[in-house]
Amino acid sequence: MSVDRSELRFRAPVSMQLSDGSPSSKTAPPNAELSDLSQTEIALRRFAIKGNAIVTGGAGDIGSASCRALLQHGLQGLAIFDLHEDIGQALVTKLVEEFPKRAISFFKVDVTNHNDVSKAVKLTEENIGPITTCLCFAGIAFSMNALEIPPEKWQKMFDVNTTGAFLVAQATAKCMVERGSRGSIILMASISAHIVNYPQPQVHYNAAKAAIISIKSSLAAEWARYGIRVNSISPGYMNTILNEGEGLAVYRKIWAERTPFGRMGEPDELSGAVILLASEAGSYITGADILVDGGISVF
C-alpha cells in the first residue's frame, strides 16, 4: 500500500510507558517475609527458582546444563523446545529420573515459525502451568567468508538466532502480561556481539548476535512495567558439540591462547549467570548482558 509522503507529518507514533515504581506496580521490590528464616535459609531463598520455565535449544550442551541448574535450584516445571527430538526426549527421560517430582516435557518446535511457537507456548502452559522463566537459547553457527555468503544463508542465521529468539520471547511475554504476572526472559547473545572473532570469518553470526543485544535492551525498557525482566548472556568459546572435531583443533588452540584464562569454558559455567537472572537475586537486573568468556572480550 502506497503512502502519500505529505501524510507522514500527521503520524502519531506509539509511546513507550515506564513503570512508576509504586508499591502496587509490577516493579516493586519482591515481597519477602524473612523474619522466621535462618541466615542460611535466606541465602538459599535468594537464589531459589520458582515456577515453570521454557528453554529453547534445551537439548544442546548449554541448554541442557541450564535446564539441570534450574531444576537443581527448585524449578517446578520445565518445557524443552528443540528440533532434535531424539536427543530432547532422552534428556527428558534422564531429568525425570534425577528430579522425579517435577513436570518435565519436550516439544519439537521450529522457533522460526510463529504459529509453531505460539502453539507450543500454549501447550506448555496447559501441561505444566504458567511460565515464569524463558531461556531463548536456540541457535546455529557456522563460519563463511563475507564475500561468499549467499542471501539465504544470511537470512537463515538471522531467522534462527535473532527472529526465533524474539518470537519465543514475545509469545511468552504475552502470556505473562495476560496473567499479570512477573517473569524473567534470558536471551542468548555471544562474545561475537562484542568482538570480531579470530580466526574464523562470521559476519552473519556476529551481526545476528549483536541484534540480540539490542533486542534485549529494547524489550527490557518496554516490558519493565509488566514486571518482565529481559537480560542476555554472552558466552565465550565453550566446549560444546559445535566446537568439537579434529577439523577445529587448530581453532580451539587459537581460541584458548587468546583467552586470558587460557582455556575454553564448560557449559555449566554459564549456569551461575542463568540462576542469577532467573531468581530473586536478579530482581533489579534488567537490560543487562553478562559476559561469561574467560576474559577474551577485554581485548
Sequence and secondary structure as in RCSB ss.txt:
>XXXX:A:sequence
MSVDRSELRFRAPVSMQLSDGSPSSKTAPPNAELSDLSQTEIALRRFAIKGNAIVTGGAGDIGSASCRALLQHGL
QGLAIFDLHEDIGQALVTKLVEEFPKRAISFFKVDVTNHNDVSKAVKLTEENIGPITTCLCFAGIAFSMNALEIP
PEKWQKMFDVNTTGAFLVAQATAKCMVERGSRGSIILMASISAHIVNYPQPQVHYNAAKAAIISIKSSLAAEWAR
YGIRVNSISPGYMNTILNEGEGLAVYRKIWAERTPFGRMGEPDELSGAVILLASEAGSYITGADILVDGGISVF
>XXXX:A:secstr
    GGGGGG            TTSTTS      TTS HHHHHHHHT   SEEEEETTTSHHHHHHHHHHHHTT 
 EEEEEES HHHHHHHHHHHHHHSTTSEEEEEE  TT HHHHHHHHHHHHHHH  EEEEEE         GGG  
HHHHHHHHIIIIIHHHHHHHHHHHHHHHHT  EEEEEE  GGGTS  SSS  HHHHHHHHHHHHHHHHHHHHHGG
GTEEEEEEEE SB SGGG SGGGHHHHHHHHHTSTTSS B GGGGHHHHHHHHSGGGTT  S EEEESTTGGG 
